Amino acid sequence: MAVGNVLLVEYLGIKLLPLSFGLLLFMNGIAGIIFFTVTGLLNDVAGNYTVTYWAIGSVVTIPGFLWLSINCFNYEKPHELDSAE
């Protein structure tokens, strides 16, 4: 969360920082409510925390692999060098 402010300023500017930071915290709160409810339900259904830990691990790992795969699909054409004639 410490880098969040820097990224918000970098992409949206200092003028929109209060609005964007408030929206970021709001979305984090909504995601937290949904996430903790689903993990609690999963724990109640499974009867132990093992399934819940695996689910949380995959929720964290899958976006990590997607982020790493961006370089495979997002590439630029190599620039042609002009000859010095």
N, CA, C and O atoms as CSV, one atom per row, in Angstrom:
chain,resi,resn,atom,element,x,y,z
A,1,MET,N,N,0.821,-1.196,0.000
A,1,MET,CA,C,0.000,0.000,0.000
A,1,MET,C,C,0.863,1.257,0.000
A,1,MET,O,O,0.386,2.332,-0.365
A,2,ALA,N,N,2.111,1.137,0.399
A,2,ALA,CA,C,2.974,2.311,0.455
A,2,ALA,C,C,3.283,2.846,-0.931
A,2,ALA,O,O,3.473,4.051,-1.101
A,3,VAL,N,N,3.336,1.979,-1.911
A,3,VAL,CA,C,3.644,2.407,-3.271
A,3,VAL,C,C,2.388,2.927,-3.970
A,3,VAL,O,O,2.486,3.586,-5.005
A,4,GLY,N,N,1.231,2.642,-3.423
A,4,GLY,CA,C,-0.024,3.051,-4.049
A,4,GLY,C,C,-0.126,4.544,-4.280
A,4,GLY,O,O,-0.566,4.978,-5.345
A,5,ASN,N,N,0.276,5.336,-3.297
A,5,ASN,CA,C,0.216,6.791,-3.448
A,5,ASN,C,C,1.118,7.271,-4.571
A,5,ASN,O,O,0.738,8.138,-5.357
A,6,VAL,N,N,2.305,6.706,-4.640
A,6,VAL,CA,C,3.257,7.113,-5.674
A,6,VAL,C,C,2.718,6.765,-7.055
A,6,VAL,O,O,2.816,7.569,-7.981
A,7,LEU,N,N,2.150,5.573,-7.196
A,7,LEU,CA,C,1.604,5.168,-8.490
A,7,LEU,C,C,0.390,6.002,-8.881
A,7,LEU,O,O,0.216,6.337,-10.052
A,8,LEU,N,N,-0.447,6.337,-7.907
A,8,LEU,CA,C,-1.602,7.177,-8.211
A,8,LEU,C,C,-1.166,8.547,-8.712
A,8,LEU,O,O,-1.736,9.068,-9.670
A,9,VAL,N,N,-0.166,9.128,-8.074
A,9,VAL,CA,C,0.334,10.433,-8.517
A,9,VAL,C,C,0.985,10.312,-9.886
A,9,VAL,O,O,0.822,11.190,-10.733
A,10,GLU,N,N,1.723,9.224,-10.107
A,10,GLU,CA,C,2.418,9.042,-11.381
A,10,GLU,C,C,1.444,8.936,-12.552
A,10,GLU,O,O,1.662,9.539,-13.603
A,11,TYR,N,N,0.376,8.172,-12.368
A,11,TYR,CA,C,-0.540,7.921,-13.482
A,11,TYR,C,C,-1.676,8.933,-13.574
A,11,TYR,O,O,-2.141,9.233,-14.674
A,12,LEU,N,N,-2.132,9.464,-12.445
A,12,LEU,CA,C,-3.292,10.351,-12.474
A,12,LEU,C,C,-2.972,11.799,-12.128
A,12,LEU,O,O,-3.785,12.686,-12.386
A,13,GLY,N,N,-1.813,12.050,-11.552
A,13,GLY,CA,C,-1.445,13.410,-11.201
A,13,GLY,C,C,-1.794,13.742,-9.766
A,13,GLY,O,O,-2.638,13.094,-9.148
A,14,ILE,N,N,-1.134,14.759,-9.248
A,14,ILE,CA,C,-1.322,15.163,-7.854
A,14,ILE,C,C,-2.710,15.761,-7.630
A,14,ILE,O,O,-3.244,15.711,-6.521
A,15,LYS,N,N,-3.285,16.322,-8.682
A,15,LYS,CA,C,-4.590,16.969,-8.554
A,15,LYS,C,C,-5.697,15.958,-8.233
A,15,LYS,O,O,-6.639,16.278,-7.508
A,16,LEU,N,N,-5.582,14.743,-8.771
A,16,LEU,CA,C,-6.604,13.723,-8.552
A,16,LEU,C,C,-6.263,12.760,-7.418
A,16,LEU,O,O,-6.968,11.769,-7.224
A,17,LEU,N,N,-5.200,13.029,-6.669
A,17,LEU,CA,C,-4.779,12.107,-5.610
A,17,LEU,C,C,-5.857,11.884,-4.550
A,17,LEU,O,O,-6.116,10.726,-4.224
A,18,PRO,N,N,-6.502,12.906,-3.989
A,18,PRO,CA,C,-7.507,12.627,-2.956
A,18,PRO,C,C,-8.670,11.778,-3.465
A,18,PRO,O,O,-9.122,10.863,-2.776
A,19,LEU,N,N,-9.149,12.077,-4.656
A,19,LEU,CA,C,-10.265,11.324,-5.220
A,19,LEU,C,C,-9.856,9.887,-5.529
A,19,LEU,O,O,-10.573,8.947,-5.187
A,20,SER,N,N,-8.716,9.721,-6.168
A,20,SER,CA,C,-8.284,8.378,-6.550
A,20,SER,C,C,-7.908,7.538,-5.330
A,20,SER,O,O,-8.164,6.334,-5.314
A,21,PHE,N,N,-7.312,8.146,-4.317
A,21,PHE,CA,C,-6.960,7.404,-3.109
A,21,PHE,C,C,-8.215,6.978,-2.357
A,21,PHE,O,O,-8.279,5.864,-1.837
A,22,GLY,N,N,-9.203,7.849,-2.296
A,22,GLY,CA,C,-10.472,7.483,-1.669
A,22,GLY,C,C,-11.157,6.343,-2.401
A,22,GLY,O,O,-11.694,5.430,-1.773
A,23,LEU,N,N,-11.142,6.393,-3.724
A,23,LEU,CA,C,-11.734,5.320,-4.519
A,23,LEU,C,C,-10.958,4.015,-4.336
A,23,LEU,O,O,-11.554,2.940,-4.278
A,24,LEU,N,N,-9.636,4.109,-4.245
A,24,LEU,CA,C,-8.805,2.927,-4.011
A,24,LEU,C,C,-9.139,2.282,-2.667
A,24,LEU,O,O,-9.281,1.062,-2.584
A,25,LEU,N,N,-9.265,3.084,-1.627
A,25,LEU,CA,C,-9.604,2.543,-0.309
A,25,LEU,C,C,-11.017,1.968,-0.282
A,25,LEU,O,O,-11.263,0.956,0.373
A,26,PHE,N,N,-11.939,2.603,-0.984
A,26,PHE,CA,C,-13.308,2.094,-1.067
A,26,PHE,C,C,-13.329,0.721,-1.722
A,26,PHE,O,O,-13.978,-0.199,-1.222
A,27,MET,N,N,-12.620,0.578,-2.842
A,27,MET,CA,C,-12.579,-0.708,-3.543
A,27,MET,C,C,-11.870,-1.771,-2.704
A,27,MET,O,O,-12.264,-2.937,-2.729
A,28,ASN,N,N,-10.836,-1.388,-1.966
A,28,ASN,CA,C,-10.173,-2.338,-1.066
A,28,ASN,C,C,-11.134,-2.816,0.022
A,28,ASN,O,O,-11.112,-3.986,0.402
A,29,GLY,N,N,-11.967,-1.919,0.518
A,29,GLY,CA,C,-12.946,-2.304,1.529
A,29,GLY,C,C,-13.992,-3.256,0.989
A,29,GLY,O,O,-14.334,-4.243,1.641
A,30,ILE,N,N,-14.503,-2.967,-0.202
A,30,ILE,CA,C,-15.491,-3.852,-0.831
A,30,ILE,C,C,-14.874,-5.220,-1.103
A,30,ILE,O,O,-15.494,-6.249,-0.837
A,31,ALA,N,N,-13.648,-5.227,-1.635
A,31,ALA,CA,C,-12.972,-6.499,-1.907
A,31,ALA,C,C,-12.726,-7.272,-0.616
A,31,ALA,O,O,-12.839,-8.497,-0.598
A,32,GLY,N,N,-12.393,-6.576,0.453
A,32,GLY,CA,C,-12.179,-7.239,1.736
A,32,GLY,C,C,-13.443,-7.882,2.270
A,32,GLY,O,O,-13.409,-9.008,2.768
A,33,ILE,N,N,-14.554,-7.179,2.169
A,33,ILE,CA,C,-15.826,-7.740,2.636
A,33,ILE,C,C,-16.169,-9.004,1.858
A,33,ILE,O,O,-16.547,-10.016,2.449
A,34,ILE,N,N,-16.038,-8.950,0.543
A,34,ILE,CA,C,-16.347,-10.119,-0.286
A,34,ILE,C,C,-15.355,-11.244,-0.011
A,34,ILE,O,O,-15.749,-12.398,0.158
A,35,PHE,N,N,-14.075,-10.907,0.034
A,35,PHE,CA,C,-13.028,-11.916,0.209
A,35,PHE,C,C,-13.166,-12.647,1.539
A,35,PHE,O,O,-13.100,-13.875,1.577
A,36,PHE,N,N,-13.354,-11.912,2.626
A,36,PHE,CA,C,-13.437,-12.552,3.937
A,36,PHE,C,C,-14.718,-13.360,4.082
A,36,PHE,O,O,-14.731,-14.379,4.773
A,37,THR,N,N,-15.785,-12.923,3.445
A,37,THR,CA,C,-17.024,-13.692,3.476
A,37,THR,C,C,-16.861,-15.012,2.736
A,37,THR,O,O,-17.277,-16.060,3.230
A,38,VAL,N,N,-16.257,-14.963,1.555
A,38,VAL,CA,C,-16.067,-16.184,0.762
A,38,VAL,C,C,-15.102,-17.141,1.456
A,38,VAL,O,O,-15.348,-18.347,1.487
A,39,THR,N,N,-14.012,-16.626,2.010
A,39,THR,CA,C,-13.070,-17.518,2.689
A,39,THR,C,C,-13.676,-18.106,3.966
A,39,THR,O,O,-13.380,-19.251,4.309
A,40,GLY,N,N,-14.500,-17.361,4.661
A,40,GLY,CA,C,-15.188,-17.909,5.827
A,40,GLY,C,C,-16.173,-18.992,5.437
A,40,GLY,O,O,-16.274,-20.019,6.109
A,41,LEU,N,N,-16.899,-18.767,4.354
A,41,LEU,CA,C,-17.826,-19.783,3.854
A,41,LEU,C,C,-17.070,-21.034,3.417
A,41,LEU,O,O,-17.497,-22.154,3.699
A,42,LEU,N,N,-15.958,-20.842,2.736
A,42,LEU,CA,C,-15.135,-21.968,2.298
A,42,LEU,C,C,-14.590,-22.746,3.493
A,42,LEU,O,O,-14.519,-23.975,3.454
A,43,ASN,N,N,-14.213,-22.052,4.533
A,43,ASN,CA,C,-13.733,-22.714,5.749
A,43,ASN,C,C,-14.852,-23.499,6.423
A,43,ASN,O,O,-14.618,-24.600,6.921
A,44,ASP,N,N,-16.058,-22.951,6.446
A,44,ASP,CA,C,-17.189,-23.659,7.042
A,44,ASP,C,C,-17.545,-24.914,6.253
A,44,ASP,O,O,-17.864,-25.948,6.840
A,45,VAL,N,N,-17.492,-24.829,4.936
A,45,VAL,CA,C,-17.842,-25.975,4.096
A,45,VAL,C,C,-16.775,-27.063,4.193
A,45,VAL,O,O,-17.102,-28.242,4.329
A,46,ALA,N,N,-15.501,-26.672,4.125
A,46,ALA,CA,C,-14.414,-27.652,4.133
A,46,ALA,C,C,-14.144,-28.197,5.533
A,46,ALA,O,O,-13.715,-29.342,5.676
A,47,GLY,N,N,-14.385,-27.406,6.549
A,47,GLY,CA,C,-14.152,-27.855,7.911
A,47,GLY,C,C,-12.735,-27.642,8.415
A,47,GLY,O,O,-12.447,-27.913,9.581
A,48,ASN,N,N,-11.850,-27.163,7.557
A,48,ASN,CA,C,-10.491,-26.853,7.994
A,48,ASN,C,C,-9.952,-25.707,7.145
A,48,ASN,O,O,-10.585,-25.258,6.189
A,49,TYR,N,N,-8.768,-25.251,7.526
A,49,TYR,CA,C,-8.194,-24.100,6.839
A,49,TYR,C,C,-7.332,-24.475,5.639
A,49,TYR,O,O,-6.868,-23.586,4.925
A,50,THR,N,N,-7.107,-25.749,5.396
A,50,THR,CA,C,-6.229,-26.165,4.303
A,50,THR,C,C,-6.771,-25.716,2.953
A,50,THR,O,O,-6.034,-25.153,2.143
A,51,VAL,N,N,-8.035,-25.959,2.711
A,51,VAL,CA,C,-8.642,-25.560,1.430
A,51,VAL,C,C,-8.639,-24.044,1.301
A,51,VAL,O,O,-8.414,-23.510,0.215
A,52,THR,N,N,-8.887,-23.359,2.393
A,52,THR,CA,C,-8.888,-21.897,2.366
A,52,THR,C,C,-7.510,-21.355,2.027
A,52,THR,O,O,-7.396,-20.415,1.240
A,53,TYR,N,N,-6.458,-21.931,2.607
A,53,TYR,CA,C,-5.095,-21.481,2.295
A,53,TYR,C,C,-4.741,-21.743,0.841
A,53,TYR,O,O,-4.106,-20.910,0.196
A,54,TRP,N,N,-5.149,-22.899,0.319
A,54,TRP,CA,C,-4.885,-23.191,-1.096
A,54,TRP,C,C,-5.641,-22.222,-2.002
A,54,TRP,O,O,-5.111,-21.787,-3.024
A,55,ALA,N,N,-6.868,-21.886,-1.634
A,55,ALA,CA,C,-7.653,-20.945,-2.444
A,55,ALA,C,C,-7.018,-19.559,-2.428
A,55,ALA,O,O,-6.919,-18.908,-3.468
A,56,ILE,N,N,-6.594,-19.110,-1.265
A,56,ILE,CA,C,-5.942,-17.801,-1.171
A,56,ILE,C,C,-4.631,-17.808,-1.941
A,56,ILE,O,O,-4.307,-16.837,-2.624
A,57,GLY,N,N,-3.879,-18.891,-1.836
A,57,GLY,CA,C,-2.626,-19.001,-2.578
A,57,GLY,C,C,-2.830,-18.943,-4.075
A,57,GLY,O,O,-2.050,-18.306,-4.783
A,58,SER,N,N,-3.874,-19.602,-4.572
A,58,SER,CA,C,-4.117,-19.540,-6.015
A,58,SER,C,C,-4.651,-18.182,-6.439
A,58,SER,O,O,-4.373,-17.732,-7.551
A,59,VAL,N,N,-5.407,-17.525,-5.580
A,59,VAL,CA,C,-5.885,-16.180,-5.916
A,59,VAL,C,C,-4.715,-15.214,-6.036
A,59,VAL,O,O,-4.767,-14.278,-6.834
A,60,VAL,N,N,-3.671,-15.426,-5.262
A,60,VAL,CA,C,-2.490,-14.564,-5.322
A,60,VAL,C,C,-1.546,-14.988,-6.449
A,60,VAL,O,O,-0.936,-14.136,-7.096
A,61,THR,N,N,-1.421,-16.286,-6.687
A,61,THR,CA,C,-0.448,-16.798,-7.651
A,61,THR,C,C,-0.887,-16.614,-9.098
A,61,THR,O,O,-0.062,-16.262,-9.942
A,62,ILE,N,N,-2.142,-16.838,-9.405
A,62,ILE,CA,C,-2.618,-16.750,-10.797
A,62,ILE,C,C,-2.399,-15.359,-11.381
A,62,ILE,O,O,-1.882,-15.270,-12.495
A,63,PRO,N,N,-2.759,-14.263,-10.703
A,63,PRO,CA,C,-2.440,-12.947,-11.281
A,63,PRO,C,C,-0.946,-12.703,-11.415
A,63,PRO,O,O,-0.515,-11.979,-12.313
A,64,GLY,N,N,-0.148,-13.299,-10.531
A,64,GLY,CA,C,1.302,-13.163,-10.654
A,64,GLY,C,C,1.811,-13.777,-11.943
A,64,GLY,O,O,2.643,-13.183,-12.629
A,65,PHE,N,N,1.318,-14.964,-12.279
A,65,PHE,CA,C,1.707,-15.592,-13.544
A,65,PHE,C,C,1.195,-14.798,-14.741
A,65,PHE,O,O,1.888,-14.684,-15.752
A,66,LEU,N,N,0.001,-14.255,-14.634
A,66,LEU,CA,C,-0.522,-13.425,-15.727
A,66,LEU,C,C,0.333,-12.181,-15.915
A,66,LEU,O,O,0.598,-11.776,-17.047
A,67,TRP,N,N,0.763,-11.575,-14.821
A,67,TRP,CA,C,1.608,-10.388,-14.902
A,67,TRP,C,C,2.950,-10.721,-15.530
A,67,TRP,O,O,3.472,-9.944,-16.329
A,68,LEU,N,N,3.518,-11.883,-15.174
A,68,LEU,CA,C,4.790,-12.289,-15.757
A,68,LEU,C,C,4.664,-12.636,-17.237
A,68,LEU,O,O,5.625,-12.489,-17.992
A,69,SER,N,N,3.488,-13.096,-17.657
A,69,SER,CA,C,3.309,-13.484,-19.058
A,69,SER,C,C,3.094,-12.287,-19.982
A,69,SER,O,O,3.052,-12.460,-21.201
A,70,ILE,N,N,2.961,-11.103,-19.446
A,70,ILE,CA,C,2.770,-9.916,-20.287
A,70,ILE,C,C,3.936,-9.745,-21.240
A,70,ILE,O,O,3.741,-9.368,-22.396
A,71,ASN,N,N,5.139,-10.014,-20.776
A,71,ASN,CA,C,6.310,-9.857,-21.631
A,71,ASN,C,C,6.298,-10.813,-22.812
A,71,ASN,O,O,6.905,-10.516,-23.842
A,72,CYS,N,N,5.631,-11.941,-22.696
A,72,CYS,CA,C,5.570,-12.887,-23.811
A,72,CYS,C,C,4.684,-12.369,-24.937
A,72,CYS,O,O,4.943,-12.664,-26.104
A,73,PHE,N,N,3.661,-11.613,-24.616
A,73,PHE,CA,C,2.701,-11.178,-25.617
A,73,PHE,C,C,2.816,-9.709,-25.986
A,73,PHE,O,O,2.297,-9.294,-27.022
A,74,ASN,N,N,3.472,-8.930,-25.175
A,74,ASN,CA,C,3.592,-7.500,-25.409
A,74,ASN,C,C,5.038,-7.187,-25.775
A,74,ASN,O,O,5.877,-6.954,-24.904
A,75,TYR,N,N,5.307,-7.184,-27.041
A,75,TYR,CA,C,6.671,-6.908,-27.479
A,75,TYR,C,C,6.641,-5.867,-28.580
A,75,TYR,O,O,5.649,-5.723,-29.295
A,76,GLU,N,N,7.714,-5.164,-28.702
A,76,GLU,CA,C,7.832,-4.139,-29.728
A,76,GLU,C,C,8.725,-4.656,-30.839
A,76,GLU,O,O,9.620,-5.471,-30.615
A,77,LYS,N,N,8.465,-4.168,-32.036
A,77,LYS,CA,C,9.326,-4.531,-33.151
A,77,LYS,C,C,10.689,-3.889,-32.933
A,77,LYS,O,O,10.775,-2.762,-32.445
A,78,PRO,N,N,11.748,-4.593,-33.290
A,78,PRO,CA,C,13.070,-3.970,-33.153
A,78,PRO,C,C,13.213,-2.797,-34.115
A,78,PRO,O,O,12.745,-2.845,-35.253
A,79,HIS,N,N,13.855,-1.765,-33.645
A,79,HIS,CA,C,14.049,-0.577,-34.468
A,79,HIS,C,C,15.138,-0.844,-35.498
A,79,HIS,O,O,16.169,-1.445,-35.197
A,80,GLU,N,N,14.890,-0.389,-36.705
A,80,GLU,CA,C,15.905,-0.541,-37.747
A,80,GLU,C,C,16.934,0.574,-37.598
A,80,GLU,O,O,16.588,1.732,-37.366
A,81,LEU,N,N,18.170,0.210,-37.732
A,81,LEU,CA,C,19.241,1.191,-37.630
A,81,LEU,C,C,19.440,1.871,-38.978
A,81,LEU,O,O,19.480,1.218,-40.020
A,82,ASP,N,N,19.562,3.164,-38.938
A,82,ASP,CA,C,19.857,3.903,-40.164
A,82,ASP,C,C,21.344,3.795,-40.455
A,82,ASP,O,O,22.178,3.908,-39.557
A,83,SER,N,N,21.658,3.577,-41.703
A,83,SER,CA,C,23.079,3.507,-42.051
A,83,SER,C,C,23.655,4.916,-42.092
A,83,SER,O,O,22.992,5.858,-42.527
A,84,ALA,N,N,24.864,5.046,-41.646
A,84,ALA,CA,C,25.525,6.354,-41.603
A,84,ALA,C,C,26.252,6.583,-42.922
A,84,ALA,O,O,27.466,6.396,-43.010
A,85,GLU,N,N,25.524,6.979,-43.923
A,85,GLU,CA,C,26.129,7.222,-45.243
A,85,GLU,C,C,26.341,8.679,-45.478
A,85,GLU,O,O,26.840,9.067,-46.535
